Amino acid sequence: MKTKYICFSTKGNCDMVDITSEVTRIAQEEDIENGILFLSAIGSTAALTTMEYEPGLIKDLKQSFQALFPTRGDYAHNFTWADDNAHSHLRSSFVKTHLFVSVTNSKLDLGTWQQIVFIDFDIRRRERKVVVKILT
């Protein structure tokens, strides 16, 4: 098993970053013909998912998160830590911080319109890291 990292900056507040090209680059550099990539977002206010990464759906997803876990809420976490980011933790827990992507015949097994997307739910800019474990 090998380990690689994808590092980048985010704006926070539901910022979404398409990391498909970076994951593809890792698979190509490691010459993976058939295997599995396990991706894990470091932090409890981020998430990984796959989606069609286009402006309309990005907007729809952000509105859905706001409807499910509003930014301003009566959250016990905010009273405990006074950091006003309970919604960030709840959103992360709902989506999850990890994702498996299989590789077949040297290509990521993704649909035509499917991208790998990192979502930063925290309330401020952050330096973020995704761990990629390579299983072949």
WOVEN-V527977 format. One record per backbone hydrogen bond with DSSP energy under -1.0 kcal/mol. NH is the residue of the N-H (numbers start at 1). CO is the residue of the C=O. E is the energy in kcal/mol with one decimal. If there is no record, write none. Layout:
NH,CO,E
NH,CO,E
This chain:
2,134,-1.3
4,132,-2.4
6,130,-2.3
8,128,-1.9
10,126,-2.5
13,122,-4.5
14,120,-1.6
15,120,-1.2
17,118,-2.9
19,116,-2.5
23,19,-2.2
24,20,-2.7
25,21,-2.4
26,22,-2.1
27,23,-2.2
28,24,-2.3
29,25,-3.0
30,26,-2.3
31,28,-1.3
32,27,-2.4
35,103,-1.9
36,135,-2.9
37,101,-3.1
38,133,-2.8
39,99,-3.3
40,131,-2.3
41,97,-3.4
42,129,-2.5
47,119,-1.8
48,96,-1.9
49,117,-2.2
51,115,-1.9
54,52,-1.7
58,54,-2.6
59,55,-2.3
60,56,-2.3
61,57,-2.8
62,58,-2.3
63,59,-2.3
64,60,-2.0
65,61,-2.4
66,62,-2.1
67,63,-2.0
68,64,-2.4
69,65,-3.2
75,73,-1.7
79,75,-1.1
80,76,-2.2
81,77,-2.8
82,78,-1.8
89,85,-1.5
90,86,-2.5
91,87,-2.4
92,88,-2.0
93,89,-2.5
94,90,-2.0
95,91,-2.2
96,92,-3.1
99,39,-2.2
101,37,-2.6
103,35,-2.9
104,107,-2.5
106,33,-2.9
107,104,-1.5
109,102,-3.0
110,108,-2.0
114,111,-1.6
115,51,-3.0
117,49,-3.2
118,17,-2.8
119,47,-2.7
120,15,-2.9
121,45,-2.3
126,10,-1.3
128,8,-3.4
130,6,-2.5
131,40,-2.9
132,4,-3.0
133,38,-2.9
134,2,-2.7
135,36,-3.0
